[in-house]
Amino acid sequence: MARPVSPTSATRPDLAVRVSGLVRRFGHRTAVDGLDLELPVGGVLALLGPNGAGKTTTVEICEGFQTPDAGSVSVLGLDPIADNDHLRSRIGVMLQGGGAYPGARAEEMVRLCAAYCADPIDPDWLLDALGLREVARTPFRRLSGGQQQRLSLACAIVGRPELVFLDEPTAGLDAHARIVVWELIDRLRTDGVSVLLTTHMMDEAEELADEVVIIDHGRVVAAGTPATLTSQGAENELRFSAPRGLDLSMLELALPEGYVCTEPTPGKYLVVGSVTPQVLATVTAWCAKINVLATDLRVETRSLEDVFLDLTGRALRS
Ligand SMILES: Nc1ncnc2c1ncn2[C@@H]1O[C@H](COP(=O)(O)OP(=O)(O)OP(=O)(O)O)[C@@H](O)[C@H]1O
């Protein structure tokens, strides 16, 4: 009879991953320093941070490959180390930089991984979906870096896991291959798979994640949806083009107090302040009232890159 699995004390059935107060040290270096995160079942969470922030270490602890020095980790309600045997078939792991038998052919690897699973995805479908058909008979060591990445992804998801860990899934991929991988991750989301991914590319986090946890020096510096993070404290800007020399004092009077309207270059206008739907309507109504057609109207918000810079004083891609 199978050994009963003891859920961890931190078990919450609505969470695929729960990390509390996680600490991991390497000698004097603290790679993860009291990190908390929660991935809801069926959600996509991106751990975003620069090189050395502690992303891989955190994910490897969740996968059961490393032991934490302090804190607790619950994966699908289980302990990733003590309950590893029970978790293996329920999670998919894509390691940074591949992790494969160098001599095995691409096709063989996907089929081998599928053979260990009760209800695998059709390996041929996966090879086609990830653009690996042409290299199906090529040994792993002869594949390009991008092909190895995609093959690792295929192996991670072939068993229809409930939860997948993707460590920098698109690092080193060209633009086309990135989109292929993004589409597949989107499909995992549609199928209700929980995804924890790491990235240092803010556009990837913005595109894929429901929730972003920005980390630096092993600590969470901000967390939230991409939209919340980029709007928090943002002085958004509204720009538009119109005939030169408009009297902007009238527009400022029409807007709530505190908005600043300027014409930085002739015929190009800038409204600085939080751009709500009402503010946008006020600007277009004012243009209509003075019979002016505003063109190139656009609202500019902060990117996650800007958020990171504000919080740490450093660029994300350092
Ligand atoms: N096995 C190890 N021995 C010593 N130091 C380590 C080890 N693994 C990680 N570190 C250190 O811990 C810190 C966090 O590393 P980690 O790989 O988790 O960061 P990361 O955010 O994933 O970075 P990257 O994007 O470069 O992979 C770094 O300073 C790294 O040098």
The ligand as an ORCA input file, in Angstrom:
! r2SCAN-3c Opt
* xyz 0 1
  N      25.301     26.380     -6.062
  C      25.617     27.628     -5.766
  N      26.725     27.928     -5.055
  C      27.024     29.191     -4.718
  N      26.285     30.259     -5.062
  C      25.168     30.043     -5.764
  C      24.771     28.720     -6.160
  N      23.600     28.828     -6.854
  C      23.307     30.131     -6.896
  N      24.233     30.856     -6.247
  C      24.222     32.312     -6.067
  O      22.968     32.688     -5.547
  C      22.505     33.893     -6.169
  C      21.158     33.638     -6.838
  O      21.379     32.782     -7.967
  P      20.173     32.289     -8.896
  O      20.764     31.380     -9.926
  O      19.096     31.757     -8.050
  O      19.706     33.659     -9.547
  P      18.805     33.902    -10.836
  O      17.897     35.034    -10.483
  O      18.172     32.649    -11.280
  O      19.860     34.398    -11.892
  P      19.995     34.032    -13.467
  O      18.933     34.806    -14.154
  O      21.368     34.522    -13.798
  O      19.854     32.543    -13.582
  C      23.586     34.319     -7.119
  O      24.390     35.252     -6.453
  C      24.354     33.056     -7.391
  O      25.694     33.320     -7.690
*
